[in-house]
């Protein structure tokens, strides 16, 4: 730090480290501490071997070996605690890094959705759907009008036609009677043996005959 920085209290701006870099440094530290653990465990085994070897022949050497073993065990215990702390810190950073990535993705998705809806108006969409429904109704009415057979005389009443036919037959009969009266010796038209069959009854008779014909045809097909 320069003299002016010391006088006026300016602090040197520290370079910011990213979450990924911090996670990488913690992993490197974990690897270094694990190696240190392996080294201490070997040293502890070595000191135990020295103590056993010199337990009777050289008690002082054996005691010194056990003292060193105790120091190594204490260091090993400290490293275990440090590793636990570093592991928790690394997991927290990894979780924060994941959350940051998720939030960034969600933010970008929200911006994209907003941009997609930028030129859309809900009222205009409703108006457009109403117009579509209205045009579909118009198209349906046009189709119904085109397919309606009213222009081809399909709505005529059969009973009315039967009555008209009876009137024509009656007119023919009246004319024939008039001709007989005017011409001496003319033969009268044959009078039906029974009363004229009403139009509705004749219609039912034709339907019965047609049904009988259909039954006979079905019977013949079955027999063959």
C-alpha positions in Angstrom: 0.0 0.0 0.0 1.3 3.5 -0.9 2.0 6.3 1.6 -1.1 8.2 0.5 -3.1 5.0 1.0 -1.9 4.7 4.5 -2.5 8.3 5.3 -6.0 8.6 3.9 -7.1 5.0 4.7 -7.4 3.8 1.1 -7.6 0.0 0.9 -6.4 -2.0 -2.0 -9.3 -3.5 -3.9 -9.3 -7.2 -3.5 -9.9 -9.3 -6.6 -13.3 -11.1 -6.4 -13.2 -14.8 -6.7 -16.0 -16.7 -8.4 -18.0 -19.5 -6.7 -16.5 -22.1 -9.0 -13.0 -20.9 -8.2 -13.7 -21.0 -4.5 -15.1 -24.6 -4.8 -12.0 -25.7 -6.7 -9.7 -24.2 -4.0 -11.6 -26.0 -1.3 -11.3 -29.3 -3.1 -7.5 -28.8 -3.5 -7.3 -28.1 0.2 -9.3 -31.2 1.0 -6.9 -33.3 -1.2 -3.9 -31.8 0.6 -5.3 -32.5 4.0 -6.2 -36.1 3.1 -2.6 -36.6 2.0 -1.5 -35.1 5.3 -3.7 -37.6 7.1 -2.2 -40.5 5.3 1.3 -39.3 6.1 0.4 -38.9 9.8 -1.2 -42.4 10.0 2.0 -43.9 8.6 4.1 -42.0 11.1 1.8 -43.2 13.9 2.2 -46.8 12.8 6.0 -46.2 12.7 6.2 -44.8 16.2 4.1 -47.7 17.5 6.5 -50.1 15.9 9.5 -48.3 17.6 7.8 -48.3 21.0 7.1 -52.1 20.8 10.6 -52.8 19.6 12.3 -50.8 22.4 9.7 -51.4 25.2 12.1 -53.7 27.1 15.6 -53.0 25.7 15.4 -49.2 25.7 12.4 -47.8 27.6 13.4 -44.1 27.0 13.3 -44.5 23.2 10.0 -46.3 23.5 8.5 -43.5 25.6 9.7 -40.8 23.1 8.1 -42.8 20.3 4.8 -42.8 22.1 5.0 -39.1 22.8 5.5 -38.4 19.0 2.6 -40.8 18.3 0.4 -38.7 20.6 1.4 -35.5 18.8 0.6 -37.1 15.4 -2.7 -38.3 16.7 -3.6 -34.8 17.9 -2.7 -33.4 14.5 -4.7 -36.1 12.8 -7.7 -35.2 15.0 -7.3 -31.5 14.1 -7.2 -32.4 10.4 -10.4 -34.4 10.7 -12.2 -31.4 12.2 -10.7 -29.1 9.5 -11.8 -31.5 6.7 -15.4 -31.6 8.1 -15.5 -27.8 8.1 -14.1 -27.5 4.6 -16.5 -30.2 3.3 -19.5 -28.4 4.7 -18.3 -25.1 3.3 -17.8 -26.7 -0.1 -21.2 -28.2 -0.1 -22.8 -24.9 0.8 -20.9 -23.2 -2.1 -22.0 -25.9 -4.5 -25.6 -25.5 -3.4 -25.3 -21.7 -3.8 -23.7 -22.1 -7.2 -26.6 -24.4 -8.3 -29.2 -22.0 -7.0 -27.5 -19.1 -8.9 -27.5 -21.1 -12.1 -31.2 -22.0 -11.6 -32.1 -18.4 -10.9 -30.2 -17.1 -13.9 -32.0 -19.7 -16.1 -35.4 -18.7 -14.7 -34.6 -15.0 -15.2 -33.7 -15.6 -18.8 -36.8 -17.7 -19.3 -39.0 -14.9 -17.8 -37.4 -12.3 -20.0 -38.0 -14.5 -23.1 -41.6 -15.0 -22.1 -42.1 -11.3 -21.5 -40.6 -10.6 -25.0 -43.0 -13.2 -26.5 -46.0 -11.5 -25.0 -44.8 -8.0 -25.6 -46.9 -7.6 -28.8 -49.9 -9.5 -27.4 -53.0 -7.9 -25.9 -55.4 -10.0 -23.9 -58.4 -7.9 -25.1 -57.4 -8.2 -28.7 -57.0 -12.0 -28.3 -60.6 -12.2 -26.9 -61.9 -10.0 -29.7 -60.1 -12.3 -32.2 -61.6 -15.4 -30.7 -65.1 -13.8 -30.8 -64.6 -13.0 -34.5 -63.6 -16.6 -35.2 -66.6 -17.9 -33.4 -68.9 -15.5 -35.3 -67.4 -16.4 -38.7 -67.8 -20.1 -37.8 -71.5 -19.5 -37.1 -71.9 -17.6 -40.4 -70.2 -20.5 -42.2 -72.6 -23.0 -40.5 -75.6 -21.0 -41.5 -74.4 -20.8 -45.1 -73.9 -24.5 -45.2 -77.3 -25.2 -43.8 -78.9 -22.8 -46.4 -77.0 -24.5 -49.3 -78.0 -28.0 -48.2 -81.7 -27.1 -47.6 -83.7 -28.9 -50.4 -86.6 -26.4 -50.1 -85.8 -25.0 -53.6 -86.4 -28.4 -55.2 -89.9 -29.0 -53.9 -89.0 -31.6 -51.4 -91.3 -30.2 -48.8 -94.6 -31.1 -50.6 -97.2 -33.0 -48.6 -98.2 -36.5 -49.9 -101.7 -36.2 -48.4 -102.3 -32.9 -50.3 -101.2 -34.6 -53.6 -103.6 -37.5 -52.9 -106.5 -35.1 -52.4 -105.6 -33.3 -55.6 -105.6 -36.6 -57.4 -109.0 -37.5 -56.0 -110.3 -34.1 -57.2 -109.0 -34.9 -60.7 -110.7 -38.3 -60.7 -113.9 -36.8 -59.5 -113.8 -34.2 -62.3 -113.3 -37.0 -64.8 -116.2 -38.9 -63.4 -118.5 -35.8 -63.5 -117.5 -35.1 -67.1 -118.3 -38.7 -68.0 -121.7 -38.5 -66.3 -122.5 -35.3 -68.2 -121.6 -36.9 -71.5 -123.9 -39.8 -70.7 -126.8 -37.6 -70.0 -126.2 -35.6 -73.2 -125.8 -38.8 -75.4 -128.8 -41.2 -75.5 -127.9 -44.9 -75.2 -124.4 -44.2 -73.9 -123.0 -46.7 -71.5 -122.6 -45.5 -68.0 -119.1 -45.9 -66.5 -118.8 -48.8 -64.1 -119.4 -47.9 -60.5 -116.8 -49.3 -58.1 -118.2 -52.2 -56.1 -117.1 -50.6 -52.9 -116.8 -47.1 -51.6 -113.7 -45.1 -52.7 -110.7 -45.8 -50.5 -109.6 -42.7 -48.7 -106.1 -41.4 -49.6 -104.7 -42.2 -46.2 -106.0 -45.7 -46.3 -104.5 -46.2 -49.9 -101.2 -45.0 -48.6 -101.3 -47.5 -45.7 -102.2 -50.3 -48.2 -99.2 -49.5 -50.4 -96.9 -49.6 -47.4 -98.3 -53.0 -46.3 -97.8 -54.4 -49.9 -94.3 -53.0 -50.0 -93.5 -54.6 -46.6 -94.9 -58.0 -47.8 -92.8 -57.8 -51.0 -89.7 -57.2 -48.8 -90.5 -60.1 -46.6 -91.0 -62.4 -49.6 -87.7 -61.3 -51.1 -85.9 -61.9 -47.8 -87.5 -65.4 -47.6 -86.4 -66.2 -51.2 -82.9 -65.1 -50.5 -82.8 -67.3 -47.4 -84.1 -70.3 -49.2 -81.6 -70.0 -52.0 
